[in-house]
Amino acid sequence: MEPNKSDALGTKSIGSLLVQQAVPASIGILVMSLNILVDTIFVGNWIGPIAIAAINVVLPVSFFIAALGMAIGIGGSSMISRALGAGNNEHALHTFGNQISVTLILTITMVALGLTFVDEIIPAFGGKGDIFDPAKIYYQIVLYGVPVLAFCMMGNTVIRAEGNPKFAMIAMIIPSVGNLLLDYLLINILDWGMYGAAWATTASYFFCFGYILWYFLSRHSQLKPALGHLSLKAKILREMGALGFVTLARQAVVSVTYLIINNILFNLGGETSVTVYAIIGRMLMFALFPVLGVTQGFLPIAGYNYGAEKYQRVRESINKAIFYASAMALVIFLLIMAFPTAIVSVFTDDAEIVSSTPHAMRWVFAAVPIVGIQLIGSAYFQAIGKATPALLLTLTRQGFFFIPLVLILSKMYGEMGVWFSFPLADLLSTIITGYFLNREIRKTLINS
């Protein structure tokens, strides 16, 4: 990559940059989401509905450890984007070196703890009854590959911060395609069951790692840290930790949410209700891919231009990102409202699950058209290095609103109370985020 490749973030039109950044990010997220979706379809049809619930129990644990890598990546990438915007390449190299060191230390520690307390963790996340044994099989094998996944998530955000979204997209596509091919071989052909599903997932992480390692060793990356850049520096760690904690806290709350909902639904409706939530959760990951892609594409644009003090371009990036995200969220909403039964039928032919899931899915997606405001708003504060408001706004939906709502409404309305909680949390968090984002724009981007 040419040394000044990232300069385009401060010169090209915002609309073109958002397309350039968001389309590859969206495609990458789409393929990754399709991987999760098709993986669930394969598991549901080739192993059984209980296997879907088992994987749903394990996901928040492995995702949390992988989120360490994402948190380090996004926290450091915000610093890298702003350093490149300010022309401080040495600071960018020190930041990247510290990202590598911290990822290695934290993920290995978390995996060791995760394997030590496996029999306590799985039941705590809803892996009870018939779900426990397949969940334990999947959990133990997948956990071995999670440090590699953490490096992939960290590296992917850095690639995007350098202004190379196409390489970041390929890095997300490789493990997804690899996982699906291995799923077919190990589950359908070799009949390895849950072992096959787990090994397919773990092997796919290594495919991704190999590609990302090649990228940083190649001419395409301007970040070539020396050994001295790997030594931990307190100032970098503090800022990276503050910004990365936003992402980590978000994933921690997601994991706690899975824990709470899986246990509530298991107590209310047993394995069937947990499976219903597993299918809806997969659709949430899959259907929102273009909105998440716009959010990912927005981060380096806002961070670079803020670092370069081009505040009008920052305002324009906020407005266009919200518009694009909201328009695509509306399309997603309409499709979910129109075809919920057809969607559920792809996952399983179990009559009880097919009849129970569509109504719940409609409620879960009811407020999706407005989530773009919440996602872009919280991402903006993270992009410009303001960790405290980024953290608080990130936690509004699931931490401050959703968890209390689901605990209260599930007692009042049973399973329907769980589904009601989703749109209510979306609405409340969007109102709060919109208020603080507007205030920040008026204070910093207009009056500066």
C-alpha beads as a LAMMPS data file, in Angstrom:
LAMMPS data file: protein, C-alpha beads

448 atoms
447 bonds

1 atom types
1 bond types

-500.0 500.0 xlo xhi
-500.0 500.0 ylo yhi
-500.0 500.0 zlo zhi

Masses

1 110.0

Atoms # bond

1 1 1 0.000 0.000 0.000
2 1 1 1.235 3.506 -0.772
3 1 1 2.197 5.470 2.340
4 1 1 -0.489 8.095 1.706
5 1 1 -3.330 5.665 0.893
6 1 1 -5.266 6.698 3.996
7 1 1 -5.209 10.355 2.855
8 1 1 -8.229 9.597 0.676
9 1 1 -10.312 9.499 3.864
10 1 1 -9.810 13.253 4.143
11 1 1 -10.181 14.247 0.488
12 1 1 -12.715 12.097 -1.382
13 1 1 -16.420 12.917 -1.219
14 1 1 -18.153 11.546 1.888
15 1 1 -20.774 9.714 -0.168
16 1 1 -18.096 7.936 -2.201
17 1 1 -16.096 7.105 0.917
18 1 1 -19.123 5.655 2.694
19 1 1 -19.867 3.452 -0.296
20 1 1 -16.196 2.499 -0.597
21 1 1 -15.945 1.647 3.096
22 1 1 -19.455 0.364 3.811
23 1 1 -19.997 -1.924 0.824
24 1 1 -16.981 -4.175 1.519
25 1 1 -17.785 -4.087 5.244
26 1 1 -21.406 -5.018 4.498
27 1 1 -20.362 -7.834 2.178
28 1 1 -17.966 -9.148 4.780
29 1 1 -20.614 -9.008 7.497
30 1 1 -23.143 -10.537 5.097
31 1 1 -20.907 -13.495 4.337
32 1 1 -20.047 -13.910 8.013
33 1 1 -23.731 -13.704 8.924
34 1 1 -24.646 -16.128 6.148
35 1 1 -22.037 -18.433 7.588
36 1 1 -23.737 -18.320 10.986
37 1 1 -27.154 -18.599 9.361
38 1 1 -26.326 -21.515 7.058
39 1 1 -24.326 -23.177 9.806
40 1 1 -27.475 -23.060 11.936
41 1 1 -29.555 -24.459 9.050
42 1 1 -27.052 -27.293 8.528
43 1 1 -26.948 -28.087 12.229
44 1 1 -30.738 -27.929 12.574
45 1 1 -31.380 -30.201 9.604
46 1 1 -28.421 -32.596 9.899
47 1 1 -28.113 -32.880 13.696
48 1 1 -31.424 -31.599 15.140
49 1 1 -33.154 -28.634 16.831
50 1 1 -31.389 -29.303 20.159
51 1 1 -28.070 -28.683 18.413
52 1 1 -29.260 -25.173 17.445
53 1 1 -29.996 -24.426 21.096
54 1 1 -26.618 -25.892 22.126
55 1 1 -24.685 -23.589 19.799
56 1 1 -26.761 -20.628 20.992
57 1 1 -25.667 -21.380 24.556
58 1 1 -21.985 -21.450 23.587
59 1 1 -21.935 -18.396 21.305
60 1 1 -21.960 -15.686 23.997
61 1 1 -18.966 -17.261 25.732
62 1 1 -16.794 -17.631 22.637
63 1 1 -18.041 -14.294 21.272
64 1 1 -17.038 -12.522 24.475
65 1 1 -13.466 -13.780 24.263
66 1 1 -13.350 -12.957 20.549
67 1 1 -14.745 -9.533 21.487
68 1 1 -11.523 -8.911 23.399
69 1 1 -9.811 -8.865 20.026
70 1 1 -12.510 -6.675 18.509
71 1 1 -12.351 -4.284 21.461
72 1 1 -8.584 -3.981 21.195
73 1 1 -8.931 -3.597 17.445
74 1 1 -11.596 -0.890 17.484
75 1 1 -10.017 0.990 20.411
76 1 1 -6.612 0.985 18.740
77 1 1 -8.009 1.614 15.273
78 1 1 -9.662 4.819 16.439
79 1 1 -6.215 5.940 17.605
80 1 1 -4.596 4.773 14.356
81 1 1 -7.154 6.598 12.185
82 1 1 -6.631 9.836 14.099
83 1 1 -2.830 9.412 14.117
84 1 1 -2.772 8.865 10.351
85 1 1 -5.058 11.871 9.903
86 1 1 -2.628 13.983 11.935
87 1 1 0.409 12.543 10.070
88 1 1 1.822 10.805 13.168
89 1 1 2.844 7.426 11.701
90 1 1 5.114 6.488 14.613
91 1 1 2.222 6.696 17.063
92 1 1 0.168 4.500 14.728
93 1 1 2.943 1.871 14.745
94 1 1 3.253 1.906 18.553
95 1 1 -0.515 1.537 18.837
96 1 1 -0.608 -1.442 16.485
97 1 1 2.302 -3.117 18.294
98 1 1 0.510 -2.738 21.623
99 1 1 -2.660 -4.174 20.070
100 1 1 -0.772 -7.337 19.112
101 1 1 0.759 -7.804 22.571
102 1 1 -2.423 -7.176 24.543
103 1 1 -4.510 -9.472 22.322
104 1 1 -2.120 -12.359 22.907
105 1 1 -1.988 -11.902 26.688
106 1 1 -5.705 -11.429 27.318
107 1 1 -7.156 -14.082 25.016
108 1 1 -4.901 -16.899 26.228
109 1 1 -5.787 -16.012 29.821
110 1 1 -9.519 -16.024 29.056
111 1 1 -9.360 -19.352 27.221
112 1 1 -7.547 -20.952 30.157
113 1 1 -10.270 -19.736 32.510
114 1 1 -13.013 -20.791 30.105
115 1 1 -11.732 -24.358 29.904
116 1 1 -11.160 -24.599 33.658
117 1 1 -14.750 -23.697 34.537
118 1 1 -16.529 -25.372 31.612
119 1 1 -19.013 -27.346 33.750
120 1 1 -20.107 -24.202 35.574
121 1 1 -20.235 -21.862 32.566
122 1 1 -22.447 -23.943 30.257
123 1 1 -25.395 -24.404 32.672
124 1 1 -25.130 -20.741 33.673
125 1 1 -25.775 -19.748 30.043
126 1 1 -28.822 -21.974 29.705
127 1 1 -27.127 -25.244 28.725
128 1 1 -29.357 -27.439 30.831
129 1 1 -31.231 -30.689 30.302
130 1 1 -30.716 -32.213 26.865
131 1 1 -28.780 -29.132 25.743
132 1 1 -25.798 -29.660 28.099
133 1 1 -23.879 -32.492 26.397
134 1 1 -23.875 -31.155 22.810
135 1 1 -23.128 -27.660 24.139
136 1 1 -20.088 -28.942 26.046
137 1 1 -18.727 -30.729 22.970
138 1 1 -19.057 -27.601 20.842
139 1 1 -17.760 -25.267 23.545
140 1 1 -14.512 -27.092 24.309
141 1 1 -13.415 -27.457 20.693
142 1 1 -14.358 -23.950 19.566
143 1 1 -12.652 -22.347 22.544
144 1 1 -9.241 -23.574 21.355
145 1 1 -9.558 -21.426 18.233
146 1 1 -10.884 -18.298 19.905
147 1 1 -7.452 -16.621 20.435
148 1 1 -6.896 -16.916 16.685
149 1 1 -10.337 -15.422 16.065
150 1 1 -9.471 -12.557 18.417
151 1 1 -6.382 -11.765 16.344
152 1 1 -8.533 -11.845 13.212
153 1 1 -11.080 -9.431 14.669
154 1 1 -8.334 -7.085 15.853
155 1 1 -6.474 -7.184 12.546
156 1 1 -9.625 -6.652 10.512
157 1 1 -10.397 -3.319 12.157
158 1 1 -6.803 -2.146 11.692
159 1 1 -6.949 -3.002 7.981
160 1 1 -10.063 -0.848 7.698
161 1 1 -8.402 1.974 9.656
162 1 1 -5.621 1.998 7.042
163 1 1 -8.217 2.659 4.349
164 1 1 -8.216 -0.859 2.846
165 1 1 -11.830 -2.051 3.235
166 1 1 -11.603 -4.613 0.414
167 1 1 -8.876 -6.546 2.210
168 1 1 -10.947 -6.402 5.408
169 1 1 -13.897 -7.802 3.461
170 1 1 -11.851 -10.724 2.128
171 1 1 -10.614 -11.456 5.642
172 1 1 -14.245 -11.909 6.743
173 1 1 -15.239 -13.962 3.705
174 1 1 -12.442 -16.555 3.966
175 1 1 -13.449 -18.138 7.314
176 1 1 -17.123 -18.045 6.389
177 1 1 -16.656 -19.967 3.153
178 1 1 -14.204 -22.330 4.825
179 1 1 -16.626 -23.054 7.645
180 1 1 -19.500 -23.877 5.309
181 1 1 -17.390 -26.222 3.176
182 1 1 -16.078 -27.985 6.272
183 1 1 -19.611 -28.161 7.718
184 1 1 -20.742 -30.075 4.656
185 1 1 -17.731 -32.401 4.790
186 1 1 -17.578 -33.050 8.542
187 1 1 -21.299 -33.075 9.400
188 1 1 -23.053 -34.334 6.283
189 1 1 -20.409 -36.543 4.660
190 1 1 -18.383 -37.826 7.633
191 1 1 -21.302 -37.670 10.106
192 1 1 -19.253 -36.205 12.968
193 1 1 -22.275 -34.416 14.471
194 1 1 -21.447 -31.675 16.977
195 1 1 -17.745 -32.545 16.739
196 1 1 -17.882 -31.759 13.027
197 1 1 -19.667 -28.443 13.577
198 1 1 -17.106 -27.419 16.196
199 1 1 -13.995 -28.413 14.215
200 1 1 -15.337 -26.717 11.083
201 1 1 -15.697 -23.459 13.019
202 1 1 -12.275 -23.711 14.668
203 1 1 -10.424 -24.535 11.436
204 1 1 -12.064 -21.569 9.700
205 1 1 -10.523 -19.196 12.254
206 1 1 -7.048 -20.380 11.229
207 1 1 -7.816 -19.753 7.555
208 1 1 -8.657 -16.134 8.390
209 1 1 -5.541 -15.706 10.538
210 1 1 -3.305 -16.878 7.707
211 1 1 -4.745 -14.283 5.345
212 1 1 -4.486 -11.389 7.827
213 1 1 -0.875 -12.315 8.650
214 1 1 -0.080 -12.242 4.918
215 1 1 -1.681 -8.808 4.563
216 1 1 0.427 -7.170 7.270
217 1 1 3.617 -8.759 5.957
218 1 1 2.851 -7.615 2.398
219 1 1 3.363 -4.239 0.697
220 1 1 -0.347 -3.439 1.074
221 1 1 0.036 -2.400 4.725
222 1 1 1.985 0.648 5.870
223 1 1 1.977 -0.660 9.460
224 1 1 5.191 -2.642 9.911
225 1 1 5.848 -2.602 13.663
226 1 1 9.332 -3.466 14.930
227 1 1 9.969 -5.414 18.140
228 1 1 10.222 -2.157 20.080
229 1 1 6.669 -1.256 19.102
230 1 1 5.393 -4.401 20.868
231 1 1 6.489 -3.192 24.305
232 1 1 3.476 -2.049 26.298
233 1 1 3.140 1.684 26.899
234 1 1 0.852 2.960 29.635
235 1 1 -0.427 6.002 27.732
236 1 1 -1.409 3.931 24.697
237 1 1 -2.964 1.222 26.858
238 1 1 -5.054 3.733 28.792
239 1 1 -6.576 5.301 25.695
240 1 1 -6.927 1.980 23.865
241 1 1 -8.470 0.423 26.948
242 1 1 -10.935 3.261 27.438
243 1 1 -12.079 3.166 23.808
244 1 1 -11.911 -0.620 23.498
245 1 1 -13.856 -1.070 26.711
246 1 1 -16.851 0.358 24.869
247 1 1 -16.841 -2.615 22.481
248 1 1 -15.978 -5.088 25.226
249 1 1 -18.732 -3.785 27.479
250 1 1 -21.198 -4.062 24.612
251 1 1 -20.284 -7.702 24.051
252 1 1 -20.247 -8.409 27.787
253 1 1 -23.797 -7.089 28.016
254 1 1 -24.740 -9.202 24.976
255 1 1 -23.346 -12.271 26.747
256 1 1 -25.246 -11.423 29.922
257 1 1 -28.362 -10.902 27.813
258 1 1 -28.006 -14.369 26.293
259 1 1 -27.517 -15.794 29.783
260 1 1 -30.652 -14.108 31.108
261 1 1 -32.900 -14.795 28.112
262 1 1 -31.813 -18.430 27.691
263 1 1 -32.546 -19.120 31.358
264 1 1 -35.858 -17.234 31.345
265 1 1 -37.036 -18.968 28.175
266 1 1 -35.880 -22.390 29.380
267 1 1 -37.916 -21.926 32.554
268 1 1 -40.952 -20.683 30.593
269 1 1 -40.959 -23.062 27.640
270 1 1 -38.037 -25.478 27.852
271 1 1 -35.746 -26.383 24.939
272 1 1 -38.299 -25.241 22.344
273 1 1 -38.323 -21.632 23.559
274 1 1 -34.517 -21.520 23.640
275 1 1 -34.484 -22.754 20.039
276 1 1 -36.990 -20.048 19.005
277 1 1 -34.660 -17.401 20.437
278 1 1 -31.663 -19.032 18.743
279 1 1 -33.344 -18.718 15.335
280 1 1 -34.370 -15.094 15.964
281 1 1 -30.866 -14.298 17.191
282 1 1 -29.377 -15.664 13.971
283 1 1 -31.754 -13.519 11.947
284 1 1 -30.745 -10.431 13.937
285 1 1 -27.093 -11.135 13.108
286 1 1 -27.873 -11.760 9.455
287 1 1 -30.568 -9.241 8.576
288 1 1 -28.809 -6.177 9.974
289 1 1 -25.617 -6.724 7.943
290 1 1 -26.004 -3.573 5.763
291 1 1 -26.690 -1.368 8.798
292 1 1 -23.645 -2.759 10.601
293 1 1 -21.634 -2.349 7.408
294 1 1 -22.460 1.351 7.244
295 1 1 -21.491 1.691 10.908
296 1 1 -18.139 -0.022 10.309
297 1 1 -17.528 2.089 7.214
298 1 1 -18.376 5.275 9.093
299 1 1 -15.795 4.768 11.871
300 1 1 -12.522 5.393 9.962
301 1 1 -14.050 8.287 7.977
302 1 1 -15.228 10.112 11.103
303 1 1 -12.025 9.328 13.034
304 1 1 -9.649 10.460 10.284
305 1 1 -11.478 13.712 9.546
306 1 1 -11.885 14.518 13.229
307 1 1 -8.135 14.006 13.695
308 1 1 -7.530 16.294 10.696
309 1 1 -9.982 18.867 12.185
310 1 1 -12.211 18.738 9.105
311 1 1 -15.400 19.096 11.109
312 1 1 -17.761 19.838 8.242
313 1 1 -16.782 16.504 6.677
314 1 1 -17.433 14.813 10.026
315 1 1 -20.963 16.311 10.154
316 1 1 -21.613 15.208 6.596
317 1 1 -20.435 11.673 7.372
318 1 1 -22.818 11.470 10.344
319 1 1 -25.823 12.655 8.331
320 1 1 -25.205 10.394 5.363
321 1 1 -24.380 7.366 7.498
322 1 1 -27.636 7.717 9.440
323 1 1 -29.612 8.163 6.217
324 1 1 -28.104 5.105 4.526
325 1 1 -28.407 2.950 7.642
326 1 1 -32.035 3.935 8.259
327 1 1 -33.073 3.352 4.650
328 1 1 -31.644 -0.171 4.661
329 1 1 -33.099 -0.907 8.092
330 1 1 -36.548 -0.022 6.740
331 1 1 -36.170 -2.523 3.907
332 1 1 -35.122 -5.212 6.397
333 1 1 -38.145 -4.425 8.566
334 1 1 -40.561 -4.788 5.652
335 1 1 -39.107 -8.133 4.586
336 1 1 -39.245 -9.568 8.123
337 1 1 -42.824 -8.402 8.592
338 1 1 -43.887 -9.949 5.273
339 1 1 -42.162 -13.355 5.336
340 1 1 -41.494 -14.553 8.914
341 1 1 -42.965 -18.060 8.491
342 1 1 -41.025 -18.738 5.298
343 1 1 -37.828 -17.606 7.034
344 1 1 -38.333 -19.868 10.051
345 1 1 -39.194 -22.861 7.864
346 1 1 -35.708 -22.759 6.378
347 1 1 -34.181 -23.583 9.772
348 1 1 -36.388 -26.480 10.823
349 1 1 -39.566 -28.379 9.991
350 1 1 -40.478 -28.808 13.655
351 1 1 -44.163 -27.793 13.724
352 1 1 -44.089 -26.261 17.205
353 1 1 -41.068 -24.076 16.438
354 1 1 -42.417 -23.015 13.028
355 1 1 -45.706 -21.945 14.600
356 1 1 -44.154 -20.163 17.603
357 1 1 -41.323 -18.171 16.038
358 1 1 -42.917 -15.807 13.430
359 1 1 -44.994 -13.772 15.900
360 1 1 -42.012 -13.427 18.238
361 1 1 -39.764 -12.422 15.334
362 1 1 -42.121 -9.623 14.283
363 1 1 -41.958 -8.109 17.764
364 1 1 -38.163 -8.398 17.980
365 1 1 -37.769 -6.526 14.658
366 1 1 -40.561 -3.999 15.276
367 1 1 -38.265 -1.008 15.959
368 1 1 -35.470 -1.921 13.528
369 1 1 -36.088 1.118 11.219
370 1 1 -34.701 3.481 13.875
371 1 1 -31.659 1.507 15.092
372 1 1 -29.334 3.280 12.641
373 1 1 -29.488 6.433 14.765
374 1 1 -28.427 4.525 17.865
375 1 1 -25.608 2.634 16.144
376 1 1 -24.126 5.616 14.296
377 1 1 -24.533 7.887 17.318
378 1 1 -22.619 5.653 19.704
379 1 1 -20.036 4.815 16.998
380 1 1 -19.338 8.528 16.459
381 1 1 -18.154 9.071 20.025
382 1 1 -15.963 5.987 19.766
383 1 1 -14.464 7.186 16.459
384 1 1 -13.431 10.564 17.880
385 1 1 -11.931 9.117 21.061
386 1 1 -14.588 10.144 23.600
387 1 1 -14.778 6.910 25.537
388 1 1 -17.232 7.795 28.313
389 1 1 -20.207 8.917 26.182
390 1 1 -19.433 6.092 23.714
391 1 1 -19.612 3.582 26.545
392 1 1 -22.783 4.977 28.082
393 1 1 -24.619 5.208 24.757
394 1 1 -23.490 1.735 23.752
395 1 1 -24.896 0.341 26.992
396 1 1 -28.226 2.177 26.820
397 1 1 -30.030 -0.404 24.704
398 1 1 -29.168 -3.708 26.357
399 1 1 -27.651 -2.653 29.664
400 1 1 -29.827 0.200 30.844
401 1 1 -33.096 -0.682 29.105
402 1 1 -33.331 -4.196 27.694
403 1 1 -32.171 -6.267 30.676
404 1 1 -34.431 -4.480 33.201
405 1 1 -37.339 -4.639 30.745
406 1 1 -36.967 -8.347 30.043
407 1 1 -36.721 -9.181 33.759
408 1 1 -39.876 -7.193 34.541
409 1 1 -42.016 -7.946 31.480
410 1 1 -41.258 -11.686 31.446
411 1 1 -42.784 -11.919 34.920
412 1 1 -45.847 -9.969 33.815
413 1 1 -46.447 -11.430 30.341
414 1 1 -44.368 -14.607 30.139
415 1 1 -42.653 -15.267 26.801
416 1 1 -44.411 -12.340 25.131
417 1 1 -42.835 -10.067 27.724
418 1 1 -39.410 -11.164 26.445
419 1 1 -40.315 -10.259 22.862
420 1 1 -41.963 -6.936 23.864
421 1 1 -38.686 -5.873 25.485
422 1 1 -36.767 -5.707 22.188
423 1 1 -38.637 -2.831 20.458
424 1 1 -39.102 -0.916 23.704
425 1 1 -35.345 -0.985 24.372
426 1 1 -34.633 0.079 20.777
427 1 1 -37.011 3.018 21.020
428 1 1 -35.738 4.310 24.368
429 1 1 -32.047 3.961 23.492
430 1 1 -32.537 5.704 20.137
431 1 1 -34.197 8.695 21.807
432 1 1 -31.330 9.035 24.305
433 1 1 -28.617 8.603 21.663
434 1 1 -30.271 11.079 19.291
435 1 1 -30.372 13.716 22.018
436 1 1 -26.695 13.422 22.975
437 1 1 -25.493 13.142 19.384
438 1 1 -27.345 16.324 18.419
439 1 1 -25.939 18.135 21.448
440 1 1 -22.387 17.051 20.606
441 1 1 -22.727 18.139 16.971
442 1 1 -23.893 21.612 18.017
443 1 1 -21.181 21.943 20.656
444 1 1 -18.132 20.514 18.848
445 1 1 -18.726 20.331 15.102
446 1 1 -20.655 23.565 14.544
447 1 1 -19.190 25.916 17.155
448 1 1 -15.553 24.788 16.813

Bonds

1 1 1 2
2 1 2 3
3 1 3 4
4 1 4 5
5 1 5 6
6 1 6 7
7 1 7 8
8 1 8 9
9 1 9 10
10 1 10 11
11 1 11 12
12 1 12 13
13 1 13 14
14 1 14 15
15 1 15 16
16 1 16 17
17 1 17 18
18 1 18 19
19 1 19 20
20 1 20 21
21 1 21 22
22 1 22 23
23 1 23 24
24 1 24 25
25 1 25 26
26 1 26 27
27 1 27 28
28 1 28 29
29 1 29 30
30 1 30 31
31 1 31 32
32 1 32 33
33 1 33 34
34 1 34 35
35 1 35 36
36 1 36 37
37 1 37 38
38 1 38 39
39 1 39 40
40 1 40 41
41 1 41 42
42 1 42 43
43 1 43 44
44 1 44 45
45 1 45 46
46 1 46 47
47 1 47 48
48 1 48 49
49 1 49 50
50 1 50 51
51 1 51 52
52 1 52 53
53 1 53 54
54 1 54 55
55 1 55 56
56 1 56 57
57 1 57 58
58 1 58 59
59 1 59 60
60 1 60 61
61 1 61 62
62 1 62 63
63 1 63 64
64 1 64 65
65 1 65 66
66 1 66 67
67 1 67 68
68 1 68 69
69 1 69 70
70 1 70 71
71 1 71 72
72 1 72 73
73 1 73 74
74 1 74 75
75 1 75 76
76 1 76 77
77 1 77 78
78 1 78 79
79 1 79 80
80 1 80 81
81 1 81 82
82 1 82 83
83 1 83 84
84 1 84 85
85 1 85 86
86 1 86 87
87 1 87 88
88 1 88 89
89 1 89 90
90 1 90 91
91 1 91 92
92 1 92 93
93 1 93 94
94 1 94 95
95 1 95 96
96 1 96 97
97 1 97 98
98 1 98 99
99 1 99 100
100 1 100 101
101 1 101 102
102 1 102 103
103 1 103 104
104 1 104 105
105 1 105 106
106 1 106 107
107 1 107 108
108 1 108 109
109 1 109 110
110 1 110 111
111 1 111 112
112 1 112 113
113 1 113 114
114 1 114 115
115 1 115 116
116 1 116 117
117 1 117 118
118 1 118 119
119 1 119 120
120 1 120 121
121 1 121 122
122 1 122 123
123 1 123 124
124 1 124 125
125 1 125 126
126 1 126 127
127 1 127 128
128 1 128 129
129 1 129 130
130 1 130 131
131 1 131 132
132 1 132 133
133 1 133 134
134 1 134 135
135 1 135 136
136 1 136 137
137 1 137 138
138 1 138 139
139 1 139 140
140 1 140 141
141 1 141 142
142 1 142 143
143 1 143 144
144 1 144 145
145 1 145 146
146 1 146 147
147 1 147 148
148 1 148 149
149 1 149 150
150 1 150 151
151 1 151 152
152 1 152 153
153 1 153 154
154 1 154 155
155 1 155 156
156 1 156 157
157 1 157 158
158 1 158 159
159 1 159 160
160 1 160 161
161 1 161 162
162 1 162 163
163 1 163 164
164 1 164 165
165 1 165 166
166 1 166 167
167 1 167 168
168 1 168 169
169 1 169 170
170 1 170 171
171 1 171 172
172 1 172 173
173 1 173 174
174 1 174 175
175 1 175 176
176 1 176 177
177 1 177 178
178 1 178 179
179 1 179 180
180 1 180 181
181 1 181 182
182 1 182 183
183 1 183 184
184 1 184 185
185 1 185 186
186 1 186 187
187 1 187 188
188 1 188 189
189 1 189 190
190 1 190 191
191 1 191 192
192 1 192 193
193 1 193 194
194 1 194 195
195 1 195 196
196 1 196 197
197 1 197 198
198 1 198 199
199 1 199 200
200 1 200 201
201 1 201 202
202 1 202 203
203 1 203 204
204 1 204 205
205 1 205 206
206 1 206 207
207 1 207 208
208 1 208 209
209 1 209 210
210 1 210 211
211 1 211 212
212 1 212 213
213 1 213 214
214 1 214 215
215 1 215 216
216 1 216 217
217 1 217 218
218 1 218 219
219 1 219 220
220 1 220 221
221 1 221 222
222 1 222 223
223 1 223 224
224 1 224 225
225 1 225 226
226 1 226 227
227 1 227 228
228 1 228 229
229 1 229 230
230 1 230 231
231 1 231 232
232 1 232 233
233 1 233 234
234 1 234 235
235 1 235 236
236 1 236 237
237 1 237 238
238 1 238 239
239 1 239 240
240 1 240 241
241 1 241 242
242 1 242 243
243 1 243 244
244 1 244 245
245 1 245 246
246 1 246 247
247 1 247 248
248 1 248 249
249 1 249 250
250 1 250 251
251 1 251 252
252 1 252 253
253 1 253 254
254 1 254 255
255 1 255 256
256 1 256 257
257 1 257 258
258 1 258 259
259 1 259 260
260 1 260 261
261 1 261 262
262 1 262 263
263 1 263 264
264 1 264 265
265 1 265 266
266 1 266 267
267 1 267 268
268 1 268 269
269 1 269 270
270 1 270 271
271 1 271 272
272 1 272 273
273 1 273 274
274 1 274 275
275 1 275 276
276 1 276 277
277 1 277 278
278 1 278 279
279 1 279 280
280 1 280 281
281 1 281 282
282 1 282 283
283 1 283 284
284 1 284 285
285 1 285 286
286 1 286 287
287 1 287 288
288 1 288 289
289 1 289 290
290 1 290 291
291 1 291 292
292 1 292 293
293 1 293 294
294 1 294 295
295 1 295 296
296 1 296 297
297 1 297 298
298 1 298 299
299 1 299 300
300 1 300 301
301 1 301 302
302 1 302 303
303 1 303 304
304 1 304 305
305 1 305 306
306 1 306 307
307 1 307 308
308 1 308 309
309 1 309 310
310 1 310 311
311 1 311 312
312 1 312 313
313 1 313 314
314 1 314 315
315 1 315 316
316 1 316 317
317 1 317 318
318 1 318 319
319 1 319 320
320 1 320 321
321 1 321 322
322 1 322 323
323 1 323 324
324 1 324 325
325 1 325 326
326 1 326 327
327 1 327 328
328 1 328 329
329 1 329 330
330 1 330 331
331 1 331 332
332 1 332 333
333 1 333 334
334 1 334 335
335 1 335 336
336 1 336 337
337 1 337 338
338 1 338 339
339 1 339 340
340 1 340 341
341 1 341 342
342 1 342 343
343 1 343 344
344 1 344 345
345 1 345 346
346 1 346 347
347 1 347 348
348 1 348 349
349 1 349 350
350 1 350 351
351 1 351 352
352 1 352 353
353 1 353 354
354 1 354 355
355 1 355 356
356 1 356 357
357 1 357 358
358 1 358 359
359 1 359 360
360 1 360 361
361 1 361 362
362 1 362 363
363 1 363 364
364 1 364 365
365 1 365 366
366 1 366 367
367 1 367 368
368 1 368 369
369 1 369 370
370 1 370 371
371 1 371 372
372 1 372 373
373 1 373 374
374 1 374 375
375 1 375 376
376 1 376 377
377 1 377 378
378 1 378 379
379 1 379 380
380 1 380 381
381 1 381 382
382 1 382 383
383 1 383 384
384 1 384 385
385 1 385 386
386 1 386 387
387 1 387 388
388 1 388 389
389 1 389 390
390 1 390 391
391 1 391 392
392 1 392 393
393 1 393 394
394 1 394 395
395 1 395 396
396 1 396 397
397 1 397 398
398 1 398 399
399 1 399 400
400 1 400 401
401 1 401 402
402 1 402 403
403 1 403 404
404 1 404 405
405 1 405 406
406 1 406 407
407 1 407 408
408 1 408 409
409 1 409 410
410 1 410 411
411 1 411 412
412 1 412 413
413 1 413 414
414 1 414 415
415 1 415 416
416 1 416 417
417 1 417 418
418 1 418 419
419 1 419 420
420 1 420 421
421 1 421 422
422 1 422 423
423 1 423 424
424 1 424 425
425 1 425 426
426 1 426 427
427 1 427 428
428 1 428 429
429 1 429 430
430 1 430 431
431 1 431 432
432 1 432 433
433 1 433 434
434 1 434 435
435 1 435 436
436 1 436 437
437 1 437 438
438 1 438 439
439 1 439 440
440 1 440 441
441 1 441 442
442 1 442 443
443 1 443 444
444 1 444 445
445 1 445 446
446 1 446 447
447 1 447 448
